[in-house]
């Protein structure tokens, strides 16, 4: 993993919606919580500018974060992040403690590569559709990848790439296949190449103008009395 993320935080004793609003409005901080492991949950505050800068990096959500709480270090991952529905503002973050010897479940992004060279697109004229953009994996913290590559080079038209087709890094498994039951039931489609949809429009000519009725000729002779 090429990225390294560190955040500074402070323990938070005063709770409640009013306190959270003051944090955001007056201090430029946001509330957060750290839980998991063999410790009790701990409420903390973070500088909003630090968390929003880190969250701009996709890898932040699939990475072990060094969280410094009043000088005490914690290794954590992001489990949930609440954003404002209309503003570029982070409202709250849930962090989960991790241990290097305990496997974790994390959702990591999928990166679709070599689509321009894909047989189904380049040679057969197909179009690609992506069914999912991330996948939940299970691994030890030290084996956590930032993303999973989906190589589309040899995918042909009308072919579907399933979860079972993904090439996973060493030590990484798919959480979907750890639930038991029929593996095919959990083997979801990831991407596919389809023939382009052609909308055939019937050419309709302009409606024919109705034929004019034949003119009735009248004799110029009025007739003799």
Backbone as CSV, one residue per row, in Angstrom:
resi,resn,N_x,N_y,N_z,CA_x,CA_y,CA_z,C_x,C_y,C_z
1,UNK,0.843,-1.183,0.000,0.000,0.000,0.000,0.879,1.233,0.000
2,UNK,0.715,2.068,-1.006,1.623,3.193,-1.192,1.246,4.403,-0.351
3,UNK,-0.011,4.537,0.019,-0.444,5.698,0.790,-0.315,5.438,2.281
4,UNK,-0.100,6.517,3.027,-0.056,6.434,4.476,-0.920,7.560,5.021
5,UNK,-1.837,7.222,5.926,-2.770,8.209,6.445,-2.614,8.311,7.955
6,UNK,-2.499,9.544,8.430,-2.424,9.821,9.861,-3.372,10.963,10.188
7,UNK,-4.058,10.840,11.330,-4.977,11.877,11.775,-4.765,12.144,13.256
8,UNK,-4.879,13.392,13.634,-4.824,13.766,15.040,-6.238,14.005,15.552
9,UNK,-6.488,13.582,16.780,-7.826,13.715,17.366,-7.695,14.009,18.849
10,UNK,-8.818,14.458,19.428,-8.875,14.718,20.863,-10.079,13.979,21.435
11,UNK,-9.911,13.504,22.667,-11.029,12.865,23.358,-12.142,13.878,23.575
12,UNK,-13.384,13.420,23.499,-14.543,14.312,23.646,-15.415,13.808,24.789
13,UNK,-15.625,14.644,25.783,-16.436,14.261,26.940,-17.863,14.805,26.860
14,UNK,-18.023,15.980,26.246,-19.344,16.597,26.165,-20.037,16.085,24.911
15,UNK,-21.189,15.430,25.096,-21.893,14.822,23.982,-23.207,15.558,23.722
16,UNK,-23.932,15.110,22.718,-25.223,15.703,22.398,-25.198,16.474,21.100
17,UNK,-26.402,16.700,20.553,-26.510,17.407,19.277,-26.026,18.845,19.382
18,UNK,-26.328,19.502,20.489,-25.884,20.881,20.648,-24.376,20.992,20.650
19,UNK,-23.727,20.073,21.352,-22.266,20.068,21.386,-21.686,19.816,20.005
20,UNK,-22.290,18.880,19.250,-21.806,18.564,17.906,-21.941,19.761,16.979
21,UNK,-23.056,20.489,17.101,-23.240,21.679,16.263,-22.203,22.748,16.579
22,UNK,-21.905,22.912,17.865,-20.889,23.904,18.238,-19.526,23.507,17.701
23,UNK,-19.218,22.226,17.741,-17.940,21.755,17.206,-17.784,22.158,15.744
24,UNK,-18.843,21.885,14.970,-18.762,22.144,13.537,-18.758,23.641,13.232
25,UNK,-19.609,24.389,13.943,-19.811,25.796,13.604,-18.710,26.696,14.139
26,UNK,-18.286,26.482,15.379,-17.366,27.406,16.030,-15.914,26.950,16.004
27,UNK,-15.702,25.660,16.023,-14.333,25.166,16.172,-13.776,24.516,14.909
28,UNK,-14.607,24.300,13.899,-14.130,23.665,12.678,-13.802,22.197,12.865
29,UNK,-14.388,21.591,13.902,-14.156,20.172,14.176,-15.435,19.371,13.929
30,UNK,-15.303,18.057,13.892,-16.472,17.192,13.766,-16.390,16.095,14.816
31,UNK,-17.527,15.551,15.235,-17.516,14.430,16.178,-17.235,13.113,15.456
32,UNK,-16.649,12.188,16.201,-16.369,10.854,15.666,-16.345,9.875,16.834
33,UNK,-16.291,8.593,16.495,-16.218,7.558,17.525,-15.251,6.477,17.081
34,UNK,-14.540,5.910,18.049,-13.638,4.785,17.811,-14.148,3.624,18.642
35,UNK,-14.331,2.451,18.009,-14.844,1.300,18.747,-14.190,0.026,18.228
36,UNK,-14.501,-1.071,18.895,-13.952,-2.367,18.496,-12.754,-2.776,19.326
37,UNK,-12.306,-4.003,19.088,-11.181,-4.532,19.853,-11.583,-4.825,21.279
38,UNK,-10.621,-4.763,22.176,-10.884,-5.076,23.588,-11.011,-3.820,24.438
39,UNK,-11.291,-2.670,23.789,-11.445,-1.413,24.509,-12.876,-0.901,24.370
40,UNK,-13.267,-0.049,25.308,-14.583,0.566,25.240,-14.615,1.600,24.113
41,UNK,-15.779,1.873,23.546,-15.880,2.929,22.539,-15.419,4.271,23.104
42,UNK,-14.795,5.074,22.255,-14.297,6.378,22.689,-14.779,7.458,21.725
43,UNK,-15.386,8.498,22.278,-15.820,9.645,21.489,-14.660,10.610,21.317
44,UNK,-14.490,11.102,20.088,-13.362,11.974,19.783,-13.837,13.116,18.891
45,UNK,-12.953,14.091,18.707,-13.180,15.159,17.739,-12.011,15.191,16.762
46,UNK,-12.307,15.607,15.530,-11.309,15.710,14.475,-11.447,17.064,13.795
47,UNK,-10.346,17.584,13.283,-10.407,18.808,12.474,-11.056,18.473,11.136
48,UNK,-12.113,19.204,10.791,-12.831,18.920,9.547,-11.924,19.045,8.327
49,UNK,-11.032,20.027,8.322,-10.155,20.223,7.170,-9.248,19.013,6.940
50,UNK,-8.858,18.333,8.026,-7.984,17.170,7.886,-8.747,15.963,7.340
51,UNK,-9.948,15.725,7.874,-10.699,14.546,7.460,-11.222,14.692,6.040
52,UNK,-11.639,15.901,5.653,-12.184,16.057,4.302,-11.073,15.981,3.260
53,UNK,-9.869,16.425,3.618,-8.736,16.283,2.695,-8.379,14.809,2.511
54,UNK,-8.353,14.062,3.597,-8.041,12.636,3.500,-9.122,11.890,2.722
55,UNK,-10.391,12.273,2.922,-11.500,11.567,2.273,-11.548,11.806,0.776
56,UNK,-10.824,12.804,0.280,-10.760,13.026,-1.166,-9.971,11.931,-1.867
57,UNK,-9.182,11.190,-1.106,-8.385,10.099,-1.658,-9.161,8.791,-1.508
58,UNK,-9.436,8.129,-2.610,-10.199,6.886,-2.593,-9.585,5.842,-1.671
59,UNK,-8.261,5.819,-1.599,-7.570,4.819,-0.795,-7.811,4.978,0.698
60,UNK,-8.248,6.153,1.116,-8.484,6.406,2.543,-9.492,5.421,3.127
61,UNK,-10.442,4.993,2.315,-11.512,4.125,2.803,-11.135,2.642,2.771
62,UNK,-9.973,2.330,2.252,-9.499,0.951,2.232,-8.044,0.934,2.701
63,UNK,-7.826,1.554,3.852,-6.465,1.727,4.342,-6.453,1.746,5.860
64,UNK,-5.372,1.249,6.434,-5.177,1.366,7.882,-4.734,2.791,8.183
65,UNK,-5.429,3.434,9.120,-5.160,4.826,9.461,-4.503,4.889,10.841
66,UNK,-3.452,5.670,10.930,-2.821,5.926,12.229,-3.558,7.084,12.894
67,UNK,-4.322,6.776,13.927,-5.124,7.783,14.610,-4.474,8.121,15.948
68,UNK,-4.056,9.361,16.101,-3.391,9.830,17.324,-4.410,10.575,18.178
69,UNK,-4.789,9.963,19.314,-5.784,10.559,20.201,-5.083,11.058,21.459
70,UNK,-4.867,12.353,21.529,-4.191,12.957,22.688,-2.869,12.254,22.991
71,UNK,-2.136,11.913,21.931,-0.829,11.285,22.105,-0.842,9.778,22.145
72,UNK,-2.015,9.157,22.155,-2.136,7.698,22.167,-2.519,7.202,20.774
73,UNK,-1.725,6.289,20.253,-1.940,5.811,18.891,-2.945,4.679,18.803
74,UNK,-3.757,4.692,17.757,-4.701,3.619,17.449,-4.597,3.314,15.953
75,UNK,-4.663,2.031,15.611,-4.761,1.637,14.207,-6.229,1.382,13.901
76,UNK,-6.767,2.103,12.923,-8.205,2.048,12.667,-8.467,2.024,11.167
77,UNK,-9.709,1.661,10.825,-10.222,1.830,9.470,-11.546,2.587,9.558
78,UNK,-11.947,3.211,8.466,-13.234,3.903,8.419,-14.329,2.866,8.192
79,UNK,-15.305,2.828,9.088,-16.446,1.928,8.920,-17.680,2.661,8.423
80,UNK,-17.803,3.934,8.733,-18.958,4.692,8.271,-18.616,6.174,8.295
81,UNK,-19.154,6.897,7.318,-18.941,8.347,7.262,-20.258,9.001,6.850
82,UNK,-20.718,9.927,7.657,-21.961,10.646,7.365,-21.622,12.008,6.773
83,UNK,-22.189,12.273,5.603,-21.968,13.547,4.919,-23.254,14.366,4.915
84,UNK,-23.098,15.669,4.827,-24.252,16.558,4.710,-24.922,16.295,3.363
85,UNK,-26.253,16.224,3.322,-26.925,15.881,2.063,-26.786,16.932,0.970
86,UNK,-26.496,18.177,1.327,-26.461,19.228,0.314,-25.158,20.025,0.284
87,UNK,-24.293,19.847,1.278,-23.060,20.616,1.343,-21.849,19.675,1.379
88,UNK,-20.681,20.166,0.945,-19.459,19.349,1.008,-18.902,19.324,2.435
89,UNK,-19.692,18.751,3.328,-19.352,18.745,4.746,-19.500,17.327,5.290
90,UNK,-18.502,16.875,6.040,-18.574,15.592,6.738,-19.144,15.838,8.124
91,UNK,-20.142,15.057,8.493,-20.853,15.282,9.747,-20.345,14.413,10.886
92,UNK,-19.966,13.164,10.589,-19.569,12.228,11.645,-18.824,11.067,11.004
93,UNK,-17.872,10.490,11.759,-17.094,9.344,11.269,-17.059,8.260,12.331
94,UNK,-17.250,7.025,11.899,-17.066,5.854,12.757,-15.761,5.169,12.375
95,UNK,-14.874,4.996,13.346,-13.614,4.279,13.132,-13.662,2.945,13.868
96,UNK,-13.118,1.910,13.239,-13.034,0.588,13.859,-11.576,0.263,14.155
97,UNK,-11.300,-0.103,15.408,-9.938,-0.516,15.764,-9.598,-1.834,15.072
98,UNK,-8.340,-1.971,14.678,-7.888,-3.218,14.050,-6.613,-3.695,14.728
99,UNK,-6.423,-5.016,14.660,-5.190,-5.645,15.143,-4.554,-6.382,13.993
100,UNK,-3.224,-6.370,13.958,-2.524,-6.947,12.817,-2.725,-8.448,12.685
101,UNK,-3.152,-9.118,13.785,-3.328,-10.565,13.731,-4.790,-10.989,13.619
102,UNK,-5.689,-10.046,13.406,-7.119,-10.352,13.302,-7.632,-9.876,11.947
103,UNK,-8.280,-10.780,11.213,-8.809,-10.439,9.892,-9.940,-9.422,10.005
104,UNK,-10.052,-8.582,9.000,-11.096,-7.556,8.952,-11.856,-7.673,7.637
105,UNK,-13.102,-7.225,7.654,-13.903,-7.120,6.436,-13.978,-5.653,6.026
106,UNK,-13.586,-5.372,4.797,-13.532,-4.000,4.302,-14.028,-3.983,2.861
107,UNK,-14.764,-2.941,2.498,-15.149,-2.745,1.105,-14.066,-1.938,0.397
108,UNK,-13.583,-2.468,-0.718,-12.544,-1.782,-1.489,-13.071,-1.534,-2.900
109,UNK,-12.606,-0.470,-3.551,-13.100,-0.152,-4.899,-12.561,-1.108,-5.952
110,UNK,-13.324,-1.276,-7.012,-12.894,-2.038,-8.184,-12.383,-1.061,-9.240
111,UNK,-11.229,-1.372,-9.837,-10.684,-0.573,-10.928,-10.732,-1.415,-12.201
112,UNK,-11.499,-0.956,-13.172,-11.639,-1.676,-14.439,-10.538,-1.208,-15.383
113,UNK,-9.674,-2.125,-15.771,-8.507,-1.768,-16.576,-8.580,-2.431,-17.954
114,UNK,-7.868,-1.839,-18.906,-7.736,-2.348,-20.283,-9.066,-2.431,-21.021
115,UNK,-9.994,-1.550,-20.696,-11.271,-1.570,-21.417,-11.101,-1.141,-22.875
116,UNK,-10.143,-0.236,-23.145,-9.940,0.203,-24.527,-9.416,-0.922,-25.406
117,UNK,-8.733,-1.900,-24.786,-8.199,-3.030,-25.536,-9.104,-4.254,-25.457
118,UNK,-10.228,-4.127,-24.815,-11.145,-5.249,-24.614,-11.604,-5.814,-25.962
119,UNK,-11.534,-7.149,-26.117,-11.933,-7.788,-27.378,-13.385,-7.475,-27.719
120,UNK,-14.231,-7.566,-26.713,-15.650,-7.355,-26.969,-15.979,-5.939,-27.405
121,UNK,-15.114,-4.982,-27.048,-15.347,-3.587,-27.430,-14.578,-3.236,-28.697
122,UNK,-13.277,-3.506,-28.709,-12.414,-3.076,-29.810,-12.670,-3.867,-31.083
123,UNK,-12.881,-5.171,-30.956,-13.006,-6.019,-32.142,-14.454,-6.353,-32.493
124,UNK,-15.318,-6.364,-31.482,-16.683,-6.826,-31.721,-17.730,-5.728,-31.593
125,UNK,-17.293,-4.521,-31.238,-18.216,-3.395,-31.225,-19.192,-3.359,-30.069
126,UNK,-18.895,-4.067,-28.999,-19.795,-4.095,-27.850,-19.608,-2.884,-26.948
127,UNK,-20.449,-2.811,-25.929,-20.361,-1.750,-24.924,-20.293,-2.403,-23.548
128,UNK,-19.613,-1.737,-22.626,-19.406,-2.306,-21.297,-20.443,-1.767,-20.322
129,UNK,-20.837,-2.601,-19.384,-21.674,-2.157,-18.271,-21.043,-2.654,-16.982
130,UNK,-20.969,-1.782,-15.976,-20.403,-2.126,-14.676,-21.552,-2.365,-13.707
131,UNK,-21.609,-3.537,-13.124,-22.697,-3.878,-12.210,-22.418,-3.414,-10.784
132,UNK,-21.160,-3.479,-10.357,-20.780,-3.029,-9.028,-19.477,-2.248,-9.122
133,UNK,-19.249,-1.365,-8.158,-18.046,-0.530,-8.177,-17.110,-0.828,-7.011
134,UNK,-17.556,-1.655,-6.062,-16.713,-2.036,-4.938,-17.099,-3.437,-4.484
135,UNK,-16.206,-4.053,-3.729,-16.440,-5.413,-3.269,-15.933,-5.550,-1.843
136,UNK,-16.640,-6.343,-1.037,-16.223,-6.556,0.349,-15.247,-7.724,0.405
137,UNK,-14.104,-7.498,1.025,-13.073,-8.524,1.140,-12.783,-8.801,2.609
138,UNK,-12.087,-9.900,2.840,-11.636,-10.253,4.183,-10.139,-10.547,4.114
139,UNK,-9.386,-9.958,5.046,-7.941,-10.167,5.056,-7.365,-9.621,6.350
140,UNK,-6.105,-9.931,6.603,-5.389,-9.310,7.709,-5.062,-7.868,7.340
141,UNK,-4.976,-6.966,8.318,-4.709,-5.555,8.013,-3.481,-5.340,7.140
142,UNK,-2.446,-6.146,7.336,-1.232,-5.979,6.546,-1.383,-6.369,5.092
143,UNK,-2.446,-7.112,4.758,-2.676,-7.546,3.379,-3.744,-6.711,2.671
144,UNK,-4.229,-5.683,3.327,-5.341,-4.910,2.785,-4.919,-4.146,1.527
145,UNK,-5.554,-4.435,0.375,-5.230,-3.690,-0.852,-6.045,-2.404,-0.934
146,UNK,-5.525,-1.436,-1.670,-6.262,-0.195,-1.865,-7.420,-0.384,-2.840
147,UNK,-7.277,-1.335,-3.760,-8.313,-1.591,-4.754,-8.086,-2.976,-5.353
148,UNK,-9.064,-3.450,-6.103,-8.968,-4.708,-6.841,-9.088,-4.387,-8.324
149,UNK,-8.126,-4.829,-9.134,-8.174,-4.604,-10.577,-9.044,-5.660,-11.251
150,UNK,-9.863,-5.211,-12.199,-10.662,-6.104,-13.033,-10.152,-5.941,-14.454
151,UNK,-9.387,-6.929,-14.936,-8.778,-6.847,-16.263,-9.811,-7.252,-17.314
152,UNK,-10.173,-6.310,-18.179,-11.215,-6.553,-19.178,-10.659,-6.950,-20.548
153,UNK,-9.343,-7.182,-20.664,-8.694,-7.397,-21.958,-9.356,-8.490,-22.780
154,UNK,-9.571,-9.666,-22.187,-10.043,-10.827,-22.944,-11.547,-11.050,-22.873
155,UNK,-12.269,-10.107,-22.337,-13.718,-10.273,-22.222,-14.364,-10.013,-23.581
156,UNK,-15.191,-10.948,-24.027,-15.827,-10.850,-25.332,-17.286,-10.441,-25.193
157,UNK,-17.893,-10.161,-26.330,-19.272,-9.713,-26.326,-20.178,-10.813,-25.777
158,UNK,-21.186,-10.420,-25.013,-22.123,-11.325,-24.343,-21.466,-12.151,-23.233
159,UNK,-20.296,-11.734,-22.778,-19.608,-12.418,-21.684,-19.754,-11.592,-20.406
160,UNK,-19.943,-12.292,-19.278,-20.125,-11.641,-17.980,-18.942,-11.987,-17.074
161,UNK,-18.402,-10.994,-16.399,-17.359,-11.203,-15.396,-18.042,-11.296,-14.033
162,UNK,-17.824,-12.413,-13.332,-18.423,-12.624,-12.011,-17.388,-12.416,-10.912
163,UNK,-17.858,-12.385,-9.671,-16.949,-12.254,-8.534,-15.880,-13.340,-8.548
164,UNK,-16.284,-14.550,-8.912,-15.331,-15.673,-8.909,-14.233,-15.506,-9.952
165,UNK,-14.398,-14.586,-10.912,-13.380,-14.355,-11.941,-12.317,-13.354,-11.495
166,UNK,-12.532,-12.677,-10.373,-11.575,-11.673,-9.922,-10.273,-12.326,-9.473
167,UNK,-9.168,-11.689,-9.823,-7.842,-12.126,-9.375,-7.514,-11.351,-8.109
168,UNK,-7.452,-12.035,-6.986,-7.269,-11.382,-5.689,-5.811,-11.431,-5.253
169,UNK,-5.354,-10.415,-4.538,-3.997,-10.452,-3.986,-3.861,-11.581,-2.958
170,UNK,-2.642,-11.939,-2.672,-2.366,-13.000,-1.694,-2.925,-12.606,-0.322
171,UNK,-3.592,-13.556,0.311,-4.124,-13.329,1.643,-5.486,-12.674,1.669
172,UNK,-6.067,-12.423,0.476,-7.354,-11.733,0.390,-8.418,-12.700,-0.108
173,UNK,-9.570,-12.720,0.552,-10.704,-13.530,0.101,-11.932,-12.639,-0.014
174,UNK,-12.929,-13.133,-0.723,-14.176,-12.393,-0.883,-15.127,-12.739,0.248
175,UNK,-15.630,-11.715,0.907,-16.546,-11.940,2.027,-17.826,-12.627,1.579
176,UNK,-18.230,-12.412,0.322,-19.483,-12.992,-0.176,-19.459,-14.506,-0.143
177,UNK,-18.272,-15.094,-0.267,-18.177,-16.546,-0.313,-17.929,-17.177,1.055
178,UNK,-17.956,-16.354,2.104,-17.723,-16.878,3.451,-19.021,-17.079,4.217
179,UNK,-20.158,-16.817,3.561,-21.439,-16.909,4.254,-22.041,-18.309,4.198
180,UNK,-21.415,-19.209,3.456,-21.965,-20.552,3.325,-23.072,-20.593,2.289
181,UNK,-23.657,-21.762,2.121,-24.723,-21.910,1.140,-24.164,-22.115,-0.251
182,UNK,-25.020,-21.946,-1.233,-24.655,-22.149,-2.630,-23.748,-21.017,-3.102
183,UNK,-22.528,-21.366,-3.528,-21.575,-20.348,-3.969,-22.095,-19.595,-5.183
184,UNK,-22.819,-20.295,-6.061,-23.334,-19.639,-7.266,-24.326,-18.532,-6.910
185,UNK,-25.005,-18.696,-5.801,-25.979,-17.689,-5.376,-25.300,-16.375,-5.023
186,UNK,-24.058,-16.457,-4.532,-23.317,-15.257,-4.122,-22.355,-14.764,-5.198
187,UNK,-22.272,-15.500,-6.309,-21.316,-15.144,-7.362,-21.925,-14.070,-8.268
188,UNK,-21.962,-12.848,-7.770,-22.653,-11.764,-8.452,-21.900,-11.307,-9.706
189,UNK,-22.628,-10.778,-10.704,-21.961,-10.206,-11.878,-21.250,-8.907,-11.527
190,UNK,-20.074,-8.739,-12.068,-19.272,-7.543,-11.830,-19.340,-6.594,-13.023
191,UNK,-19.188,-7.156,-14.218,-19.228,-6.349,-15.445,-19.616,-7.255,-16.596
192,UNK,-20.019,-6.659,-17.706,-20.420,-7.431,-18.883,-20.212,-6.587,-20.127
193,UNK,-20.067,-7.286,-21.265,-19.996,-6.643,-22.571,-21.242,-7.048,-23.346
194,UNK,-21.983,-6.062,-23.807,-23.222,-6.318,-24.533,-23.147,-5.725,-25.932
195,UNK,-23.967,-6.291,-26.814,-24.119,-5.670,-28.127,-24.845,-4.348,-27.939
196,UNK,-24.468,-3.332,-28.699,-25.142,-2.032,-28.542,-26.607,-2.144,-28.920
197,UNK,-27.427,-1.419,-28.212,-28.851,-1.422,-28.513,-29.113,-0.473,-29.674
198,UNK,-29.648,-1.040,-30.733,-29.955,-0.241,-31.918,-31.453,-0.037,-31.979
199,UNK,-31.848,1.198,-31.951,-33.269,1.520,-32.036,-33.618,1.707,-33.499
200,UNK,-34.373,0.775,-34.011,-34.765,0.851,-35.413,-36.028,1.684,-35.528
201,UNK,-35.892,2.775,-36.208,-37.038,3.649,-36.400,-37.627,3.385,-37.771
202,UNK,-38.887,3.098,-37.794,-39.561,2.881,-39.057,-39.714,4.220,-39.765
203,UNK,-39.312,4.169,-41.019,-39.445,5.390,-41.802,-40.872,5.474,-42.324
204,UNK,-41.538,6.465,-41.941,-42.912,6.653,-42.370,-42.965,7.845,-43.309
205,UNK,-43.534,7.593,-44.478,-43.650,8.673,-45.440,-44.724,9.649,-45.009
206,UNK,-44.681,10.766,-45.587,-45.704,11.769,-45.285,-47.056,11.235,-45.709
207,UNK,-48.066,11.482,-44.940,-49.386,10.979,-45.325,-49.805,11.547,-46.668
208,UNK,-50.378,10.639,-47.457,-50.790,11.064,-48.781,-51.965,12.023,-48.680
209,UNK,-51.925,13.038,-49.528,-53.027,13.999,-49.555,-54.242,13.340,-50.194
210,UNK,-55.398,13.592,-49.647,-56.596,12.977,-50.250,-56.798,13.465,-51.683
211,UNK,-57.241,12.531,-52.524,-57.462,12.889,-53.920,-58.609,13.876,-54.036
212,UNK,-58.386,14.850,-54.857,-59.445,15.837,-55.076,-60.567,15.196,-55.869
213,UNK,-61.800,15.489,-55.519,-62.911,14.908,-56.279,-62.907,15.424,-57.713
214,UNK,-63.353,14.532,-58.646,-63.385,14.928,-60.046,-64.374,16.079,-60.239
215,UNK,-63.965,17.066,-61.006,-64.821,18.246,-61.260,-66.015,17.840,-62.116
216,UNK,-67.143,18.336,-61.756,-68.367,18.055,-62.541,-68.567,19.176,-63.555
217,UNK,-68.489,18.836,-64.838,-68.611,19.874,-65.876,-70.083,20.179,-66.123
218,UNK,-70.378,21.433,-66.211,-71.745,21.858,-66.515,-71.761,22.495,-67.916
219,UNK,-72.839,22.224,-68.633,-72.956,22.752,-69.998,-73.112,24.274,-69.968
220,UNK,-72.402,24.896,-70.872,-72.503,26.349,-70.948,-73.873,26.767,-71.504
221,UNK,-74.526,25.789,-72.154,-75.840,26.123,-72.730,-76.895,26.026,-71.652
222,UNK,-77.579,27.025,-71.420,-78.634,27.022,-70.417,-79.866,26.282,-70.910
223,UNK,-79.876,25.918,-72.226,-81.052,25.264,-72.799,-82.010,26.279,-73.399
224,UNK,-82.693,25.868,-74.425,-83.626,26.764,-75.096,-84.994,26.613,-74.481
225,UNK,-85.599,27.750,-74.268,-86.956,27.712,-73.741,-87.905,27.344,-74.848
